[in-house]
Amino acid sequence: MLDSLKGKANVFFDVKKGTPVADLVKLVRAKGFEKNSFFWFADAKMIPKFVKLAPEMKIKVNASDIEGIKKWQAVCRLRMWRLNRKTLPRSL
């Protein structure tokens, strides 16, 4: 599947709990999608290992407030996140 998408699309990996992180990183690199993909983890406990193995790859995280963003900033370099607009301060 990834081979047919090369050069045509960016790929979103919805990483399920229990997915071997090292195997996922190897696959993405072998297929040349390190710059053309991003990842969301159902189990946030997997993120630190992923960041250690692939710090250059993009991760999407969810946060309900600014404190949530700060929490994730301590774990990884945020490049994309989703915030709940209902909980944002009006000043933003």
C-alpha positions, -999 to +999 in steps of 0.1 A: +000+000+000+027+025+010+046+019-023+015+030-043+013+062-023+049+072-026+051+107-041+013+111-043+002+115-007+011+121+029+002+093+053-015+095+087-006+065+109-033+059+136-011+037+158-030+012+178-021+000+213+005-028+212+020-019+179+057-026+180+072+010+178+106-001+166+090-021+137+068+008+128+098+032+126+118+007+105+089+003+081+083+040+077+120+046+070+123+016+046+094+030+026+107+066+026+078+082+044+097+098+073+089+133+059+056+125+044+037+111+074+025+119+109+014+097+138-012+096+164-009+071+193-039+054+209-016+047+239+003+079+248+028+058+267+042+047+234+052+083+224+084+086+244+099+055+228+088+067+193+104+101+200+136+084+211+138+063+179+124+088+154+127+124+168+124+138+132+090+123+126+058+142+133+034+133+160-002+146+165-014+150+201-047+161+216-049+187+244-079+202+261-060+233+273-027+252+274-015+230+302-020+200+280+002+216+253+029+223+278+028+187+290+033+174+255+060+200+248+080+183+276+077+150+259+082+158+222+087+186+197+051+196+188+044+201+152+007+196+153-019+193+179-057+195+184-072+218+210-108+218+222-120+254+214-146+253+241-118+251+268-095+278+253-092+311+270-109+340+251-075+358+249-064+333+223 
